[in-house]
Amino acid sequence: MDTLTTTQQVRLLKRVTLAAFITALVLLAIKAWAWYKSGSVSLLASLLDSGMDAIASLIILVAVRYALQPADEEHRFGHGKAEPLAALAQSVFIAGSALFFLLYALERLFNPQPLEHEALAITTMWASLLLTLLLIGYQRHVIRRTDSTAIKADALHYAGDIAANLLTLIALYVASRGFTQADVWFGLAIGIWIGWQAIKVGREALDQLLDRQLPDEMIEHIRHIILAHPKVWGFNDLRTFRSGPTVHIQLDLELDDNLSLKEAHAIAEEVTAQLQQAFPHADVMIHQEPASLRHDPAHHRWLDAHKGDG
């Protein structure tokens, strides 16, 4: 991930959330017109998905701007929880759209109706596919530079839209050649796909809201950085979690018993700087303690790691 200033990160996130919202509105408008003219079930599935996209993108637009506000007296850890909270709300909207559509598609399965204006519907889906691809490309660019959870959630379901759009195109091509029930079956498949995306987004959001520990590979990277310092004997009680764009890292640093308070503080500051270089915008909290406590059975430890042991 690139190192950005706070101002650059704010500007980039504001732009991408606005772009997603505008794109969702455009897709909603053109799909609504095409569905009204054709009556396609699979196109209605894509329309409902775009409607939820518009609502979800609006939530993300507001939540990201709130999450980027700096910490204040009432929110000492910042406002980062707004991102996963928005992602969780987004997953609920997506799940609701999937359930509503599945009921509608089942009704059409038992009461089939012919399609009209297939060419208009197909042209609309090609245009939707192109717009979605352009948006996802921009979102992934922003994710690489900011690692934003909310944008990841937004990009995830737009990536699902690619598959949904392709399925809709296939359904329309098949239905235009006389197999009208194919439109309904493909629509059901799209509805199930939308529901699955809702579950994935919701799980990731809950992990952040419940302060789940960072992935193992990130933990190992943190461990390597800490133990790379020549004056660090080990560490324990490592706690990590993510809150929106901020990674929180807390630990006890094991140092030589004979160091002065000033020397111990300097070492902790150096380790903090190394961690923040690896994880931009990280909030690092380090407590220094005598290394002799590592052998005290009454001392609670998450990890007791000496450099020579690794």
Backbone torsions as a table, in degrees:
resi	resn	phi	psi	omega
1	MET	NA	134.6	178.9
2	ASP	-67.2	153.2	175.1
3	THR	-89.8	116.4	-179.6
4	LEU	-116.7	151.0	170.9
5	THR	-72.7	162.5	179.5
6	THR	-59.9	-40.0	179.4
7	THR	-62.9	-42.9	178.9
8	GLN	-64.3	-41.4	179.5
9	GLN	-64.0	-44.6	179.1
10	VAL	-59.9	-46.6	-178.5
11	ARG	-61.7	-43.5	-177.4
12	LEU	-66.7	-43.4	-179.2
13	LEU	-67.7	-37.7	177.5
14	LYS	-64.1	-40.5	-179.0
15	ARG	-65.5	-45.7	-175.2
16	VAL	-70.3	-34.9	178.3
17	THR	-68.9	-37.6	176.7
18	LEU	-66.8	-40.6	178.5
19	ALA	-61.8	-40.4	179.7
20	ALA	-65.4	-41.7	-178.7
21	PHE	-65.2	-44.7	179.6
22	ILE	-64.5	-42.2	179.0
23	THR	-61.0	-43.5	179.8
24	ALA	-61.3	-40.0	178.9
25	LEU	-65.2	-41.9	179.3
26	VAL	-63.7	-45.7	179.4
27	LEU	-62.7	-40.1	179.0
28	LEU	-60.7	-43.7	-177.1
29	ALA	-66.3	-47.2	-175.2
30	ILE	-73.0	-33.3	178.5
31	LYS	-72.1	-35.9	178.4
32	ALA	-61.7	-42.5	179.2
33	TRP	-65.6	-43.8	-178.9
34	ALA	-66.6	-38.1	178.7
35	TRP	-68.3	-41.0	179.6
36	TYR	-58.7	-36.7	-177.8
37	LYS	-81.7	-31.9	-172.4
38	SER	-102.9	-32.2	-176.6
39	GLY	74.6	18.1	-177.4
40	SER	-71.5	132.3	177.5
41	VAL	-69.0	-44.3	-179.4
42	SER	-64.8	-35.3	177.1
43	LEU	-68.9	-35.5	175.8
44	LEU	-63.3	-38.7	176.9
45	ALA	-59.4	-45.3	178.7
46	SER	-66.1	-36.1	177.6
47	LEU	-63.6	-46.3	178.9
48	LEU	-61.9	-39.8	177.8
49	ASP	-61.8	-42.0	178.5
50	SER	-67.1	-34.7	176.4
51	GLY	-63.3	-43.4	176.4
52	MET	-67.1	-34.3	176.2
53	ASP	-59.4	-42.8	-178.3
54	ALA	-63.9	-44.5	179.0
55	ILE	-65.6	-46.6	-178.1
56	ALA	-63.8	-41.3	-179.7
57	SER	-65.5	-33.8	175.8
58	LEU	-65.4	-41.0	177.2
59	ILE	-62.2	-45.4	179.9
60	ILE	-63.1	-40.3	-179.7
61	LEU	-57.6	-45.9	-179.5
62	VAL	-72.9	-44.0	-174.4
63	ALA	-66.2	-41.9	-179.3
64	VAL	-63.4	-41.7	178.7
65	ARG	-63.3	-36.4	177.7
66	TYR	-71.4	-41.9	-177.7
67	ALA	-63.9	-27.7	-177.6
68	LEU	-81.2	-5.4	177.3
69	GLN	-66.5	139.5	-178.9
70	PRO	-67.7	164.0	177.7
71	ALA	-61.6	147.6	177.5
72	ASP	-133.4	-172.5	-175.9
73	GLU	-64.1	-30.5	-178.6
74	GLU	-94.0	-15.5	179.6
75	HIS	-132.3	78.5	-172.4
76	ARG	-69.2	-21.5	177.0
77	PHE	-98.8	16.2	178.7
78	GLY	83.9	-165.8	-176.3
79	HIS	-119.4	23.0	-173.4
80	GLY	-62.4	-25.4	-179.0
81	LYS	-64.1	-14.8	178.7
82	ALA	-62.4	-31.5	-179.0
83	GLU	-65.6	-58.2	179.4
84	PRO	-64.4	-29.1	176.6
85	LEU	-63.7	-41.5	177.0
86	ALA	-65.9	-39.3	178.9
87	ALA	-64.2	-37.4	178.2
88	LEU	-66.1	-43.6	176.9
89	ALA	-61.2	-37.7	178.7
90	GLN	-60.9	-43.1	-178.7
91	SER	-64.4	-35.4	178.1
92	VAL	-65.4	-43.1	178.2
93	PHE	-61.8	-43.3	-178.7
94	ILE	-64.4	-44.1	179.5
95	ALA	-62.6	-40.0	178.3
96	GLY	-62.6	-41.4	179.3
97	SER	-65.8	-37.7	-180.0
98	ALA	-64.7	-44.6	-179.3
99	LEU	-64.0	-46.2	179.5
100	PHE	-59.3	-44.7	-176.8
101	PHE	-67.4	-41.5	-178.7
102	LEU	-58.7	-39.7	177.5
103	LEU	-63.9	-41.7	179.3
104	TYR	-65.0	-43.6	-177.7
105	ALA	-64.6	-38.3	178.2
106	LEU	-63.8	-37.2	177.9
107	GLU	-64.3	-41.6	179.0
108	ARG	-69.9	-25.9	178.9
109	LEU	-64.5	-38.1	-178.9
110	PHE	-90.7	-13.4	176.9
111	ASN	-131.0	71.3	-175.2
112	PRO	-65.1	149.6	177.8
113	GLN	-136.1	145.3	-178.9
114	PRO	-71.2	153.5	177.1
115	LEU	-87.3	153.3	175.3
116	GLU	-132.6	154.7	176.9
117	HIS	52.2	49.8	-179.0
118	GLU	-60.6	-37.5	-178.0
119	ALA	-62.2	-40.3	177.6
120	LEU	-63.7	-42.8	-179.4
121	ALA	-63.9	-42.3	-179.2
122	ILE	-65.8	-44.1	177.6
123	THR	-60.1	-40.8	179.0
124	THR	-61.5	-42.6	-178.3
125	MET	-68.7	-34.2	175.7
126	TRP	-65.0	-41.3	177.5
127	ALA	-65.0	-39.1	178.3
128	SER	-64.1	-41.2	179.7
129	LEU	-61.5	-43.7	-179.7
130	LEU	-64.8	-45.5	180.0
131	LEU	-62.4	-40.9	-179.7
132	THR	-65.8	-41.2	177.9
133	LEU	-61.6	-42.3	178.6
134	LEU	-63.1	-41.6	179.5
135	LEU	-65.6	-45.1	-179.6
136	ILE	-61.5	-39.5	177.5
137	GLY	-59.8	-42.1	178.2
138	TYR	-67.9	-41.7	179.6
139	GLN	-62.1	-42.7	-179.3
140	ARG	-66.1	-34.4	174.5
141	HIS	-60.8	-44.2	180.0
142	VAL	-68.2	-39.8	179.7
143	ILE	-61.7	-41.8	178.8
144	ARG	-60.9	-30.0	-176.1
145	ARG	-95.4	-21.1	-175.4
146	THR	-122.6	-24.2	-176.4
147	ASP	59.5	34.1	-177.7
148	SER	-71.5	127.8	179.0
149	THR	-66.5	-42.6	-178.6
150	ALA	-63.0	-41.9	178.9
151	ILE	-68.7	-34.7	175.1
152	LYS	-60.3	-45.0	179.6
153	ALA	-63.1	-42.6	179.9
154	ASP	-64.4	-44.3	-179.8
155	ALA	-65.8	-33.2	-179.3
156	LEU	-61.6	-47.8	-177.1
157	HIS	-78.4	-23.8	172.1
158	TYR	-69.7	-32.6	174.2
159	ALA	-64.6	-37.9	174.5
160	GLY	-63.3	-31.5	177.8
161	ASP	-62.7	-31.5	178.0
162	ILE	-59.4	-49.1	179.1
163	ALA	-62.9	-41.3	179.9
164	ALA	-63.2	-41.2	179.3
165	ASN	-64.7	-40.3	178.7
166	LEU	-65.6	-42.4	177.2
167	LEU	-62.4	-39.6	178.9
168	THR	-63.8	-41.5	177.6
169	LEU	-61.9	-44.0	178.9
170	ILE	-61.8	-44.4	-179.7
171	ALA	-60.3	-42.6	-179.0
172	LEU	-67.5	-39.8	177.9
173	TYR	-63.0	-44.9	-179.2
174	VAL	-66.3	-44.8	-178.7
175	ALA	-64.1	-33.1	-179.7
176	SER	-67.9	-14.2	178.8
177	ARG	-102.7	17.9	171.8
178	GLY	107.0	-13.9	-178.5
179	PHE	-93.1	73.8	-172.2
180	THR	-65.6	-29.1	179.9
181	GLN	-67.7	-20.4	177.8
182	ALA	-61.9	-32.6	178.7
183	ASP	-60.5	-42.1	-179.4
184	VAL	-70.3	-44.8	-178.1
185	TRP	-64.3	-41.7	176.6
186	PHE	-65.7	-36.5	176.9
187	GLY	-61.6	-40.7	176.8
188	LEU	-62.2	-41.2	178.7
189	ALA	-61.9	-40.2	178.7
190	ILE	-65.0	-41.0	179.0
191	GLY	-61.5	-41.9	177.4
192	ILE	-64.2	-40.3	178.4
193	TRP	-61.2	-43.6	179.4
194	ILE	-60.5	-43.1	178.6
195	GLY	-62.3	-39.1	178.4
196	TRP	-64.7	-39.7	177.3
197	GLN	-62.5	-37.0	178.7
198	ALA	-62.4	-40.9	179.1
199	ILE	-63.8	-43.9	-178.5
200	LYS	-64.1	-44.8	179.4
201	VAL	-64.1	-42.9	-179.1
202	GLY	-63.5	-40.2	179.7
203	ARG	-63.9	-43.8	179.9
204	GLU	-64.9	-39.3	179.2
205	ALA	-65.2	-42.5	179.0
206	LEU	-63.5	-37.4	177.5
207	ASP	-56.8	-42.5	-179.6
208	GLN	-73.3	-40.5	-179.6
209	LEU	-64.8	-30.2	179.5
210	LEU	-95.5	12.1	176.1
211	ASP	56.5	47.1	176.8
212	ARG	-65.3	144.2	180.0
213	GLN	-60.2	150.8	178.0
214	LEU	-62.5	159.2	179.9
215	PRO	-58.1	155.7	-176.0
216	ASP	-57.1	-38.7	-178.0
217	GLU	-66.2	-33.9	176.7
218	MET	-71.4	-38.9	176.7
219	ILE	-60.3	-43.6	-179.6
220	GLU	-65.5	-37.4	177.2
221	HIS	-64.1	-41.9	177.2
222	ILE	-61.8	-45.0	179.0
223	ARG	-58.0	-44.6	-178.9
224	HIS	-63.2	-42.1	-180.0
225	ILE	-63.2	-45.3	-178.0
226	ILE	-62.6	-49.5	-174.7
227	LEU	-76.2	-8.8	177.7
228	ALA	-74.0	-19.1	179.9
229	HIS	-71.4	129.0	-174.2
230	PRO	-63.7	-20.9	-177.0
231	LYS	-105.0	8.0	177.4
232	VAL	-94.4	125.0	-179.7
233	TRP	-85.0	-30.5	-178.2
234	GLY	172.8	-169.1	176.9
235	PHE	-157.7	164.3	178.1
236	ASN	-153.2	173.7	179.0
237	ASP	50.7	47.4	177.0
238	LEU	-74.3	127.2	176.5
239	ARG	-128.3	131.0	-179.2
240	THR	-137.2	148.8	171.7
241	PHE	-165.2	164.6	178.7
242	ARG	-114.0	138.8	175.4
243	SER	-131.2	96.3	-175.7
244	GLY	62.2	-128.1	-179.0
245	PRO	-79.7	-5.2	-174.2
246	THR	-102.3	132.1	172.9
247	VAL	-99.1	126.3	-179.9
248	HIS	-102.4	129.3	-179.1
249	ILE	-129.8	123.0	179.5
250	GLN	-131.0	138.1	-178.7
251	LEU	-162.8	163.7	171.2
252	ASP	-103.0	127.1	-176.6
253	LEU	-99.8	123.0	-178.2
254	GLU	-89.3	119.3	-176.2
255	LEU	-127.8	165.4	177.8
256	ASP	-55.6	133.4	-178.4
257	ASP	-59.4	-27.6	-172.0
258	ASN	-90.8	2.5	178.6
259	LEU	-71.8	148.2	174.3
260	SER	-75.5	163.3	178.6
261	LEU	-59.9	-38.1	-179.6
262	LYS	-64.9	-42.5	179.6
263	GLU	-66.3	-42.1	179.6
264	ALA	-63.2	-40.4	178.9
265	HIS	-63.4	-41.4	-178.9
266	ALA	-63.2	-39.9	179.5
267	ILE	-65.6	-43.4	178.9
268	ALA	-61.6	-39.2	178.7
269	GLU	-65.6	-37.5	179.4
270	GLU	-66.8	-42.2	177.7
271	VAL	-64.4	-41.3	178.0
272	THR	-59.1	-44.3	-179.3
273	ALA	-63.0	-39.2	179.2
274	GLN	-66.3	-40.2	178.7
275	LEU	-66.2	-40.8	-179.6
276	GLN	-71.2	-25.5	174.9
277	GLN	-69.8	-38.5	179.6
278	ALA	-77.0	-31.9	-178.5
279	PHE	-126.9	86.3	-178.5
280	PRO	-54.8	142.1	180.0
281	HIS	68.0	18.0	177.6
282	ALA	-73.4	146.4	173.6
283	ASP	-105.6	108.8	-173.5
284	VAL	-110.2	129.4	177.0
285	MET	-125.4	117.3	-176.0
286	ILE	-121.6	130.3	173.6
287	HIS	-107.8	128.5	179.1
288	GLN	-90.4	138.8	177.5
289	GLU	-145.0	154.9	179.6
290	PRO	-64.0	137.6	-178.8
291	ALA	-64.3	-23.3	-179.0
292	SER	-63.1	-23.3	-180.0
293	LEU	-68.9	-16.1	-178.9
294	ARG	-63.9	-20.4	179.5
295	HIS	-98.7	2.1	-179.9
296	ASP	-83.5	113.4	-176.7
297	PRO	-63.4	-18.4	179.9
298	ALA	-84.6	-7.1	-177.2
299	HIS	-89.6	117.7	-178.8
300	HIS	-70.5	130.6	-179.8
301	ARG	-131.9	138.0	169.3
302	TRP	-85.2	-39.1	-178.6
303	LEU	-149.2	137.4	177.8
304	ASP	-125.1	93.3	-171.3
305	ALA	-125.7	113.2	174.3
306	HIS	-92.7	150.0	-176.6
307	LYS	-58.1	-38.0	-178.2
308	GLY	-69.2	-19.2	-179.0
309	ASP	-80.0	-21.8	-175.8
310	GLY	-88.9	NA	NA
